[in-house]
Amino acid sequence: MDKPFNIVILGGGTAGWMAANLFAKRWGNKVKVTLVESPDVGIIGVGEGSTPSLKRFFEILGIEEHQWMARCQATYKLNIRFNDWSPASGITSYSHPFPAQVDTFTKRAFMVNAQTRRMGLDTHIQPEDFLLNGVLARQGKGPKVGAHFPFKMEYGYHFNSALLGEFLAEYAQGLGVDYQRAHIADITRAENGNIHSLVTDQGEAISADFFVDCTGFAGLLMEKTLGVGFNSYKENLFNDAAVVLQTPYSTAQAANIPVETESTALSAGWCWKIPLTKRFGNGYVYSQDFVSSEQAEQEFRQHLGVLDDNVEVRHLTMKVGQLNQHWSHNCLALGLSQGFIEPLEATALHLVQVSIELFMQKLEAGQFSAQYQAEYNELVSERFERVRDYIVAHYKLNTRNDTEYWRANRDNMKLSDSLKEILHVWYSRGDIAKEIARQNISSHFDEISWHCLLAGYGAFPPLHPNQPGKGDLYQEKDIQAFLAGCALNFQAHAENLSA
């Protein structure tokens, strides 16, 4: 290229600043990156949690944990604990730990035990007892290891979204990203349909070769300007609203900050509890089809024990689904502008990062053209679909009977073929790992994640009435009964052979 490729990002927030940093870091002076942000638009901040991909994001940028974590009130996240999602199974709580390299030596035992339990035999199947991060979370220990520990640890973070956005904005500007605060009054298009410029309320036209839509659910560029359609997931993900508030630590809690997110099922959705360095972030994600915002807030306050407090709450609405195209004309959508699969399992930033990295690969491969646009859209859409399936499974497999919301989720048959196949293989005692490999979906959620979910929910057939028992508990009468059974079986076999 004779001159730098000009990219304008409309909207800041975590998604916009992540893109700005990755573009500037990877391409340097090959691109000119400008981020335009309205002075009046704040960060929604739903979630405040990540998967281990955020750790890789900071490693790519060369940012050490001590440089950002304290500034963003960040804590380590090893695990997600699910409370009261499947009470009828007898399991009141289970964990989904982030797998680490050392789990190579124990994950096989977990999967074998799960297979044994699927055969109707009683055995130990609690996920957190087989995966190191689950053990560390239960003990309240962090993921940092000594210099000579021979295995790579994986973990995510909890963080203050607003503070993280501020940090990333500052860092991006240090990499040469131009930052402009302006109200956009109009958006112009070229004859070929591409976006030509953003026009501020002061009459300034901001033009570019390529635009990135980070305007959140508003979708100013992709939906409102380019007319890209939206594929709603409403038919199988009912939640469309949230109420959020912050609660302070008690003295005891401040001295022993958890390293896991809690997700607790309530009457019409679920509540997250995320530990930061100075407070808990809490939110109740629910469906407005089953409960009003006033009822949700009342239940939420009661759950947190702040009914009589004047603590401020925020009510949010969510648009769950994804765009029909994530890259259209000369525009890319990221973050809430491209889609959202609710906060469960904290997939939002993971999808943003994957989308950015894949976009950079395809844009480079096409020499900064739209050559691989269709391929990109197919890959990102597939990623959203498969992440959606994993989240849907949490609702489909619930065993709650206390409200219509949970019964409706369990009775919902709007499932993808991919999810149907996974559940079929599990309940027919097949090999989940082989099925995931056959579908080529391990990059979304692998066999360990599916085992954590399915075993954690107690998604097993009833126990066989004649359990083999434990070897150290066998008595003489048990041995005699076993030998007598063997003799009868041998006699019947011999008679069949002679017949």
TORSEVO-207714 format. One record per residue (C-alpha): residue number from 1; x, y, z; residue in three letters. Coordinates in steps of 0.02 Angstrom, whole numbers, plus 50000, padded with zeros to 5 digits. Layout:
// TORSEVO-207714
[NUM, [X, Y, Z], 'ALA']
...
//
This chain:
// TORSEVO-207714
[1, [50000, 50000, 50000], 'MET']
[2, [50063, 50172, 49953], 'ASP']
[3, [49977, 50254, 50100], 'LYS']
[4, [49912, 50187, 50266], 'PRO']
[5, [49746, 50095, 50263], 'PHE']
[6, [49626, 50212, 50353], 'ASN']
[7, [49512, 50130, 50484], 'ILE']
[8, [49383, 50227, 50585], 'VAL']
[9, [49303, 50142, 50736], 'ILE']
[10, [49137, 50218, 50788], 'LEU']
[11, [49108, 50189, 50973], 'GLY']
[12, [49227, 50151, 51114], 'GLY']
[13, [49189, 50032, 51255], 'GLY']
[14, [49288, 49874, 51279], 'THR']
[15, [49255, 49807, 51104], 'ALA']
[16, [49307, 49967, 51015], 'GLY']
[17, [49466, 49990, 51114], 'TRP']
[18, [49513, 49806, 51099], 'MET']
[19, [49501, 49824, 50910], 'ALA']
[20, [49600, 49986, 50910], 'ALA']
[21, [49740, 49908, 51011], 'ASN']
[22, [49751, 49749, 50909], 'LEU']
[23, [49748, 49843, 50743], 'PHE']
[24, [49884, 49964, 50798], 'ALA']
[25, [49991, 49827, 50876], 'LYS']
[26, [49984, 49710, 50727], 'ARG']
[27, [49990, 49834, 50583], 'TRP']
[28, [50085, 49982, 50653], 'GLY']
[29, [50111, 50117, 50521], 'ASN']
[30, [50026, 50012, 50387], 'LYS']
[31, [49861, 50079, 50453], 'VAL']
[32, [49792, 50239, 50523], 'LYS']
[33, [49669, 50200, 50664], 'VAL']
[34, [49545, 50330, 50726], 'THR']
[35, [49416, 50298, 50862], 'LEU']
[36, [49267, 50415, 50870], 'VAL']
[37, [49163, 50412, 51028], 'GLU']
[38, [49011, 50512, 51082], 'SER']
[39, [49039, 50607, 51245], 'PRO']
[40, [48867, 50552, 51305], 'ASP']
[41, [48876, 50363, 51279], 'VAL']
[42, [48937, 50260, 51425], 'GLY']
[43, [48988, 50078, 51441], 'ILE']
[44, [48847, 49956, 51479], 'ILE']
[45, [48964, 49846, 51580], 'GLY']
[46, [48856, 49689, 51584], 'VAL']
[47, [48958, 49544, 51649], 'GLY']
[48, [49127, 49609, 51704], 'GLU']
[49, [49201, 49436, 51677], 'GLY']
[50, [49306, 49349, 51544], 'SER']
[51, [49368, 49183, 51481], 'THR']
[52, [49557, 49146, 51467], 'PRO']
[53, [49560, 49230, 51296], 'SER']
[54, [49577, 49398, 51383], 'LEU']
[55, [49740, 49337, 51459], 'LYS']
[56, [49802, 49303, 51283], 'ARG']
[57, [49744, 49475, 51228], 'PHE']
[58, [49857, 49560, 51355], 'PHE']
[59, [50000, 49443, 51309], 'GLU']
[60, [49984, 49495, 51126], 'ILE']
[61, [49997, 49677, 51177], 'LEU']
[62, [50140, 49642, 51297], 'GLY']
[63, [50044, 49712, 51446], 'ILE']
[64, [50089, 49636, 51614], 'GLU']
[65, [49955, 49599, 51742], 'GLU']
[66, [50026, 49723, 51866], 'HIS']
[67, [50005, 49861, 51736], 'GLN']
[68, [49818, 49843, 51719], 'TRP']
[69, [49737, 49734, 51853], 'MET']
[70, [49749, 49855, 52000], 'ALA']
[71, [49689, 50000, 51894], 'ARG']
[72, [49536, 49901, 51837], 'CYS']
[73, [49495, 49824, 52008], 'GLN']
[74, [49527, 49656, 51927], 'ALA']
[75, [49533, 49486, 52011], 'THR']
[76, [49573, 49313, 51947], 'TYR']
[77, [49436, 49200, 51882], 'LYS']
[78, [49468, 49012, 51882], 'LEU']
[79, [49295, 48944, 51884], 'ASN']
[80, [49109, 48974, 51860], 'ILE']
[81, [48998, 48900, 51994], 'ARG']
[82, [48817, 48860, 51952], 'PHE']
[83, [48693, 48855, 52095], 'ASN']
[84, [48518, 48780, 52092], 'ASP']
[85, [48506, 48748, 51905], 'TRP']
[86, [48468, 48561, 51921], 'SER']
[87, [48400, 48526, 52095], 'PRO']
[88, [48296, 48374, 52046], 'ALA']
[89, [48456, 48282, 52001], 'SER']
[90, [48516, 48298, 52181], 'GLY']
[91, [48655, 48416, 52128], 'ILE']
[92, [48632, 48587, 52206], 'THR']
[93, [48793, 48660, 52140], 'SER']
[94, [48928, 48620, 52014], 'TYR']
[95, [49078, 48708, 51937], 'SER']
[96, [49145, 48736, 51763], 'HIS']
[97, [49332, 48767, 51787], 'PRO']
[98, [49441, 48835, 51649], 'PHE']
[99, [49547, 48686, 51591], 'PRO']
[100, [49734, 48702, 51618], 'ALA']
[101, [49877, 48606, 51539], 'GLN']
[102, [49903, 48499, 51694], 'VAL']
[103, [49726, 48431, 51675], 'ASP']
[104, [49792, 48320, 51536], 'THR']
[105, [49828, 48194, 51672], 'PHE']
[106, [49655, 48195, 51753], 'THR']
[107, [49527, 48240, 51620], 'LYS']
[108, [49526, 48062, 51554], 'ARG']
[109, [49476, 47998, 51725], 'ALA']
[110, [49334, 48124, 51729], 'PHE']
[111, [49269, 48070, 51559], 'MET']
[112, [49284, 47885, 51602], 'VAL']
[113, [49188, 47913, 51763], 'ASN']
[114, [49054, 48008, 51668], 'ALA']
[115, [49039, 47863, 51545], 'GLN']
[116, [49028, 47740, 51690], 'THR']
[117, [48889, 47844, 51768], 'ARG']
[118, [48798, 47848, 51600], 'ARG']
[119, [48798, 47658, 51609], 'MET']
[120, [48699, 47670, 51770], 'GLY']
[121, [48841, 47638, 51891], 'LEU']
[122, [48873, 47754, 52038], 'ASP']
[123, [49040, 47844, 52033], 'THR']
[124, [49117, 48014, 52066], 'HIS']
[125, [49075, 48143, 51932], 'ILE']
[126, [49097, 48317, 52010], 'GLN']
[127, [49194, 48417, 51878], 'PRO']
[128, [49288, 48528, 52000], 'GLU']
[129, [49372, 48377, 52081], 'ASP']
[130, [49458, 48327, 51919], 'PHE']
[131, [49518, 48497, 51855], 'LEU']
[132, [49652, 48598, 51944], 'LEU']
[133, [49566, 48766, 51933], 'ASN']
[134, [49412, 48690, 52015], 'GLY']
[135, [49517, 48629, 52161], 'VAL']
[136, [49606, 48797, 52177], 'LEU']
[137, [49440, 48892, 52172], 'ALA']
[138, [49367, 48783, 52309], 'ARG']
[139, [49520, 48818, 52416], 'GLN']
[140, [49517, 49004, 52377], 'GLY']
[141, [49688, 49000, 52295], 'LYS']
[142, [49749, 49097, 52145], 'GLY']
[143, [49824, 49031, 51981], 'PRO']
[144, [50000, 49101, 51997], 'LYS']
[145, [50136, 48970, 52004], 'VAL']
[146, [50322, 48965, 52033], 'GLY']
[147, [50447, 48998, 51895], 'ALA']
[148, [50487, 48813, 51876], 'HIS']
[149, [50309, 48748, 51870], 'PHE']
[150, [50313, 48646, 51708], 'PRO']
[151, [50133, 48674, 51651], 'PHE']
[152, [50041, 48824, 51579], 'LYS']
[153, [49898, 48889, 51683], 'MET']
[154, [49741, 48959, 51603], 'GLU']
[155, [49623, 49080, 51689], 'TYR']
[156, [49512, 49228, 51658], 'GLY']
[157, [49478, 49389, 51752], 'TYR']
[158, [49342, 49488, 51837], 'HIS']
[159, [49357, 49675, 51807], 'PHE']
[160, [49271, 49843, 51810], 'ASN']
[161, [49215, 49869, 51629], 'SER']
[162, [49222, 50058, 51634], 'ALA']
[163, [49397, 50060, 51707], 'LEU']
[164, [49457, 49930, 51582], 'LEU']
[165, [49390, 50038, 51440], 'GLY']
[166, [49485, 50188, 51508], 'GLU']
[167, [49646, 50088, 51522], 'PHE']
[168, [49633, 50018, 51346], 'LEU']
[169, [49594, 50193, 51278], 'ALA']
[170, [49751, 50262, 51358], 'GLU']
[171, [49858, 50118, 51296], 'TYR']
[172, [49790, 50128, 51119], 'ALA']
[173, [49830, 50312, 51107], 'GLN']
[174, [50007, 50270, 51160], 'GLY']
[175, [50014, 50155, 51009], 'LEU']
[176, [49965, 50299, 50895], 'GLY']
[177, [49776, 50280, 50888], 'VAL']
[178, [49689, 50447, 50856], 'ASP']
[179, [49546, 50479, 50979], 'TYR']
[180, [49404, 50598, 50940], 'GLN']
[181, [49253, 50638, 51047], 'ARG']
[182, [49109, 50695, 50937], 'ALA']
[183, [48923, 50677, 50907], 'HIS']
[184, [48885, 50597, 50740], 'ILE']
[185, [48741, 50685, 50654], 'ALA']
[186, [48744, 50597, 50485], 'ASP']
[187, [48824, 50453, 50391], 'ILE']
[188, [48856, 50468, 50203], 'THR']
[189, [48875, 50327, 50078], 'ARG']
[190, [48968, 50310, 49914], 'ALA']
[191, [48888, 50260, 49749], 'GLU']
[192, [48942, 50078, 49773], 'ASN']
[193, [48851, 50069, 49940], 'GLY']
[194, [49006, 50083, 50049], 'ASN']
[195, [49008, 50202, 50196], 'ILE']
[196, [49097, 50360, 50141], 'HIS']
[197, [49104, 50468, 50297], 'SER']
[198, [49039, 50507, 50470], 'LEU']
[199, [48977, 50686, 50486], 'VAL']
[200, [48987, 50766, 50658], 'THR']
[201, [48863, 50891, 50727], 'ASP']
[202, [48996, 51023, 50693], 'GLN']
[203, [48993, 50982, 50507], 'GLY']
[204, [49161, 50890, 50503], 'GLU']
[205, [49166, 50740, 50385], 'ALA']
[206, [49271, 50593, 50447], 'ILE']
[207, [49308, 50479, 50299], 'SER']
[208, [49400, 50313, 50294], 'ALA']
[209, [49438, 50159, 50190], 'ASP']
[210, [49354, 50049, 50319], 'PHE']
[211, [49236, 50074, 50466], 'PHE']
[212, [49204, 49972, 50624], 'VAL']
[213, [49035, 49980, 50708], 'ASP']
[214, [49052, 49976, 50898], 'CYS']
[215, [48893, 50073, 50934], 'THR']
[216, [48815, 49935, 51039], 'GLY']
[217, [48635, 49879, 51018], 'PHE']
[218, [48601, 50040, 50920], 'ALA']
[219, [48695, 49969, 50769], 'GLY']
[220, [48714, 50139, 50688], 'LEU']
[221, [48823, 50082, 50544], 'LEU']
[222, [48778, 49902, 50508], 'MET']
[223, [48591, 49899, 50542], 'GLU']
[224, [48534, 50078, 50526], 'LYS']
[225, [48648, 50132, 50382], 'THR']
[226, [48688, 49974, 50284], 'LEU']
[227, [48524, 49886, 50324], 'GLY']
[228, [48603, 49722, 50382], 'VAL']
[229, [48471, 49609, 50458], 'GLY']
[230, [48472, 49538, 50634], 'PHE']
[231, [48443, 49354, 50676], 'ASN']
[232, [48358, 49347, 50846], 'SER']
[233, [48386, 49200, 50963], 'TYR']
[234, [48226, 49237, 51057], 'LYS']
[235, [48149, 49069, 51016], 'GLU']
[236, [48279, 48973, 51116], 'ASN']
[237, [48358, 49104, 51230], 'LEU']
[238, [48216, 49189, 51322], 'PHE']
[239, [48312, 49315, 51427], 'ASN']
[240, [48303, 49494, 51364], 'ASP']
[241, [48332, 49606, 51515], 'ALA']
[242, [48441, 49628, 51668], 'ALA']
[243, [48443, 49726, 51830], 'VAL']
[244, [48615, 49761, 51905], 'VAL']
[245, [48685, 49832, 52066], 'LEU']
[246, [48844, 49834, 52169], 'GLN']
[247, [48864, 49770, 52346], 'THR']
[248, [49011, 49804, 52463], 'PRO']
[249, [49120, 49671, 52542], 'TYR']
[250, [49105, 49625, 52723], 'SER']
[251, [49268, 49625, 52819], 'THR']
[252, [49280, 49436, 52803], 'ALA']
[253, [49243, 49439, 52617], 'GLN']
[254, [49373, 49574, 52584], 'ALA']
[255, [49504, 49464, 52668], 'ALA']
[256, [49463, 49313, 52560], 'ASN']
[257, [49405, 49370, 52387], 'ILE']
[258, [49338, 49223, 52285], 'PRO']
[259, [49418, 49172, 52121], 'VAL']
[260, [49258, 49116, 52038], 'GLU']
[261, [49097, 49187, 51966], 'THR']
[262, [48935, 49127, 52042], 'GLU']
[263, [48781, 49100, 51933], 'SER']
[264, [48627, 49064, 52037], 'THR']
[265, [48459, 49017, 51962], 'ALA']
[266, [48311, 49124, 52015], 'LEU']
[267, [48126, 49116, 51967], 'SER']
[268, [48139, 49189, 51791], 'ALA']
[269, [48324, 49185, 51751], 'GLY']
[270, [48486, 49188, 51847], 'TRP']
[271, [48595, 49302, 51951], 'CYS']
[272, [48781, 49331, 51931], 'TRP']
[273, [48898, 49374, 52074], 'LYS']
[274, [49068, 49437, 52020], 'ILE']
[275, [49205, 49481, 52145], 'PRO']
[276, [49312, 49634, 52109], 'LEU']
[277, [49447, 49703, 52223], 'THR']
[278, [49328, 49822, 52313], 'LYS']
[279, [49152, 49756, 52285], 'ARG']
[280, [49039, 49625, 52211], 'PHE']
[281, [48957, 49658, 52043], 'GLY']
[282, [48784, 49579, 52039], 'ASN']
[283, [48654, 49560, 51903], 'GLY']
[284, [48491, 49469, 51874], 'TYR']
[285, [48466, 49415, 51693], 'VAL']
[286, [48282, 49375, 51660], 'TYR']
[287, [48144, 49361, 51531], 'SER']
[288, [48015, 49500, 51524], 'GLN']
[289, [47891, 49372, 51457], 'ASP']
[290, [47887, 49290, 51628], 'PHE']
[291, [47919, 49429, 51754], 'VAL']
[292, [47905, 49619, 51755], 'SER']
[293, [48054, 49732, 51787], 'SER']
[294, [47977, 49781, 51955], 'GLU']
[295, [47955, 49599, 52006], 'GLN']
[296, [48131, 49558, 51948], 'ALA']
[297, [48206, 49699, 52050], 'GLU']
[298, [48108, 49646, 52204], 'GLN']
[299, [48166, 49466, 52188], 'GLU']
[300, [48344, 49521, 52152], 'PHE']
[301, [48351, 49634, 52306], 'ARG']
[302, [48279, 49496, 52413], 'GLN']
[303, [48408, 49373, 52347], 'HIS']
[304, [48549, 49493, 52392], 'LEU']
[305, [48474, 49544, 52558], 'GLY']
[306, [48458, 49729, 52513], 'VAL']
[307, [48269, 49749, 52513], 'LEU']
[308, [48271, 49896, 52632], 'ASP']
[309, [48428, 49979, 52563], 'ASP']
[310, [48430, 50130, 52449], 'ASN']
[311, [48566, 50052, 52342], 'VAL']
[312, [48550, 50109, 52162], 'GLU']
[313, [48502, 49984, 52028], 'VAL']
[314, [48510, 49995, 51838], 'ARG']
[315, [48387, 49913, 51720], 'HIS']
[316, [48452, 49855, 51552], 'LEU']
[317, [48374, 49775, 51400], 'THR']
[318, [48466, 49651, 51289], 'MET']
[319, [48450, 49604, 51106], 'LYS']
[320, [48505, 49422, 51098], 'VAL']
[321, [48558, 49354, 50930], 'GLY']
[322, [48678, 49402, 50791], 'GLN']
[323, [48686, 49500, 50630], 'LEU']
[324, [48656, 49409, 50467], 'ASN']
[325, [48825, 49478, 50412], 'GLN']
[326, [48965, 49533, 50528], 'HIS']
[327, [49062, 49613, 50384], 'TRP']
[328, [48960, 49707, 50255], 'SER']
[329, [49027, 49825, 50121], 'HIS']
[330, [49173, 49917, 50202], 'ASN']
[331, [49110, 49896, 50380], 'CYS']
[332, [49140, 49770, 50521], 'LEU']
[333, [49029, 49752, 50674], 'ALA']
[334, [49104, 49709, 50843], 'LEU']
[335, [49036, 49687, 51018], 'GLY']
[336, [48853, 49718, 51050], 'LEU']
[337, [48838, 49788, 50873], 'SER']
[338, [48873, 49616, 50799], 'GLN']
[339, [48773, 49513, 50922], 'GLY']
[340, [48755, 49455, 51100], 'PHE']
[341, [48725, 49286, 51181], 'ILE']
[342, [48683, 49348, 51357], 'GLU']
[343, [48813, 49352, 51498], 'PRO']
[344, [48806, 49167, 51546], 'LEU']
[345, [48981, 49089, 51532], 'GLU']
[346, [49054, 49263, 51495], 'ALA']
[347, [49074, 49235, 51308], 'THR']
[348, [49052, 49416, 51252], 'ALA']
[349, [49233, 49476, 51252], 'LEU']
[350, [49292, 49306, 51191], 'HIS']
[351, [49183, 49325, 51036], 'LEU']
[352, [49246, 49503, 51011], 'VAL']
[353, [49427, 49449, 51017], 'GLN']
[354, [49401, 49300, 50903], 'VAL']
[355, [49308, 49411, 50779], 'SER']
[356, [49447, 49541, 50777], 'ILE']
[357, [49587, 49415, 50755], 'GLU']
[358, [49496, 49322, 50618], 'LEU']
[359, [49456, 49486, 50529], 'PHE']
[360, [49639, 49538, 50531], 'MET']
[361, [49690, 49370, 50458], 'GLN']
[362, [49562, 49379, 50317], 'LYS']
[363, [49595, 49563, 50278], 'LEU']
[364, [49782, 49529, 50265], 'GLU']
[365, [49755, 49373, 50160], 'ALA']
[366, [49652, 49476, 50039], 'GLY']
[367, [49782, 49617, 50038], 'GLN']
[368, [49662, 49733, 50130], 'PHE']
[369, [49518, 49695, 50012], 'SER']
[370, [49348, 49611, 50037], 'ALA']
[371, [49407, 49451, 49951], 'GLN']
[372, [49373, 49341, 50103], 'TYR']
[373, [49221, 49433, 50169], 'GLN']
[374, [49099, 49289, 50138], 'ALA']
[375, [49217, 49164, 50218], 'GLU']
[376, [49237, 49276, 50370], 'TYR']
[377, [49049, 49297, 50391], 'ASN']
[378, [49022, 49110, 50382], 'GLU']
[379, [49155, 49073, 50512], 'LEU']
[380, [49099, 49205, 50637], 'VAL']
[381, [48916, 49160, 50616], 'SER']
[382, [48959, 48979, 50649], 'GLU']
[383, [49054, 49029, 50806], 'ARG']
[384, [48902, 49124, 50871], 'PHE']
[385, [48787, 48978, 50832], 'GLU']
[386, [48891, 48850, 50924], 'ARG']
[387, [48917, 48962, 51075], 'VAL']
[388, [48729, 48990, 51073], 'ARG']
[389, [48702, 48801, 51078], 'ASP']
[390, [48809, 48780, 51234], 'TYR']
[391, [48713, 48918, 51323], 'ILE']
[392, [48545, 48847, 51267], 'VAL']
[393, [48594, 48679, 51343], 'ALA']
[394, [48603, 48760, 51515], 'HIS']
[395, [48419, 48802, 51502], 'TYR']
[396, [48359, 48647, 51410], 'LYS']
[397, [48436, 48529, 51538], 'LEU']
[398, [48374, 48618, 51695], 'ASN']
[399, [48273, 48514, 51818], 'THR']
[400, [48181, 48654, 51907], 'ARG']
[401, [47992, 48644, 51926], 'ASN']
[402, [47955, 48798, 52031], 'ASP']
[403, [47905, 48918, 51890], 'THR']
[404, [47835, 48918, 51715], 'GLU']
[405, [47996, 48999, 51653], 'TYR']
[406, [48102, 48847, 51693], 'TRP']
[407, [47971, 48724, 51630], 'ARG']
[408, [47957, 48820, 51467], 'ALA']
[409, [48146, 48815, 51444], 'ASN']
[410, [48151, 48628, 51475], 'ARG']
[411, [48005, 48596, 51356], 'ASP']
[412, [48078, 48705, 51219], 'ASN']
[413, [48118, 48602, 51065], 'MET']
[414, [48193, 48744, 50962], 'LYS']
[415, [48365, 48664, 50958], 'LEU']
[416, [48496, 48662, 50821], 'SER']
[417, [48543, 48499, 50736], 'ASP']
[418, [48716, 48515, 50813], 'SER']
[419, [48648, 48523, 50990], 'LEU']
[420, [48524, 48383, 50957], 'LYS']
[421, [48666, 48270, 50900], 'GLU']
[422, [48772, 48308, 51052], 'ILE']
[423, [48629, 48271, 51172], 'LEU']
[424, [48584, 48114, 51074], 'HIS']
[425, [48762, 48048, 51085], 'VAL']
[426, [48769, 48085, 51271], 'TRP']
[427, [48606, 48000, 51316], 'TYR']
[428, [48641, 47851, 51203], 'SER']
[429, [48807, 47827, 51294], 'ARG']
[430, [48911, 47873, 51142], 'GLY']
[431, [49079, 47959, 51132], 'ASP']
[432, [49056, 48147, 51154], 'ILE']
[433, [49237, 48184, 51107], 'ALA']
[434, [49215, 48095, 50940], 'LYS']
[435, [49053, 48186, 50906], 'GLU']
[436, [49132, 48355, 50941], 'ILE']
[437, [49277, 48308, 50827], 'ALA']
[438, [49154, 48250, 50692], 'ARG']
[439, [49065, 48418, 50699], 'GLN']
[440, [49232, 48509, 50710], 'ASN']
[441, [49170, 48621, 50852], 'ILE']
[442, [49304, 48598, 50985], 'SER']
[443, [49362, 48778, 50960], 'SER']
[444, [49196, 48837, 51031], 'HIS']
[445, [49172, 48725, 51184], 'PHE']
[446, [49272, 48564, 51192], 'ASP']
[447, [49230, 48393, 51265], 'GLU']
[448, [49286, 48444, 51440], 'ILE']
[449, [49167, 48592, 51443], 'SER']
[450, [49024, 48483, 51384], 'TRP']
[451, [49065, 48352, 51515], 'HIS']
[452, [49066, 48487, 51650], 'CYS']
[453, [48894, 48545, 51598], 'LEU']
[454, [48813, 48375, 51573], 'LEU']
[455, [48890, 48292, 51725], 'ALA']
[456, [48864, 48449, 51828], 'GLY']
[457, [48678, 48444, 51790], 'TYR']
[458, [48670, 48260, 51834], 'GLY']
[459, [48607, 48222, 51658], 'ALA']
[460, [48616, 48035, 51683], 'PHE']
[461, [48494, 47888, 51680], 'PRO']
[462, [48434, 47819, 51848], 'PRO']
[463, [48561, 47717, 51942], 'LEU']
[464, [48554, 47530, 51907], 'HIS']
[465, [48474, 47443, 52057], 'PRO']
[466, [48614, 47313, 52069], 'ASN']
[467, [48771, 47414, 52099], 'GLN']
[468, [48935, 47315, 52103], 'PRO']
[469, [48989, 47398, 52265], 'GLY']
[470, [49166, 47438, 52318], 'LYS']
[471, [49298, 47305, 52329], 'GLY']
[472, [49348, 47346, 52507], 'ASP']
[473, [49168, 47324, 52566], 'LEU']
[474, [49137, 47152, 52491], 'TYR']
[475, [49084, 47021, 52616], 'GLN']
[476, [49091, 46832, 52599], 'GLU']
[477, [48906, 46823, 52551], 'LYS']
[478, [48937, 46948, 52410], 'ASP']
[479, [49079, 46842, 52341], 'ILE']
[480, [48975, 46683, 52351], 'GLN']
[481, [48829, 46766, 52262], 'ALA']
[482, [48946, 46828, 52127], 'PHE']
[483, [49021, 46656, 52100], 'LEU']
[484, [48848, 46575, 52097], 'ALA']
[485, [48796, 46698, 51963], 'GLY']
[486, [48951, 46658, 51861], 'CYS']
[487, [48912, 46472, 51874], 'ALA']
[488, [48735, 46498, 51812], 'LEU']
[489, [48794, 46604, 51668], 'ASN']
[490, [48925, 46474, 51621], 'PHE']
[491, [48796, 46333, 51627], 'GLN']
[492, [48675, 46430, 51516], 'ALA']
[493, [48815, 46468, 51394], 'HIS']
[494, [48865, 46286, 51386], 'ALA']
[495, [48685, 46231, 51355], 'GLU']
[496, [48671, 46357, 51211], 'ASN']
[497, [48829, 46289, 51133], 'LEU']
[498, [48769, 46108, 51140], 'SER']
[499, [48594, 46149, 51075], 'ALA']
//
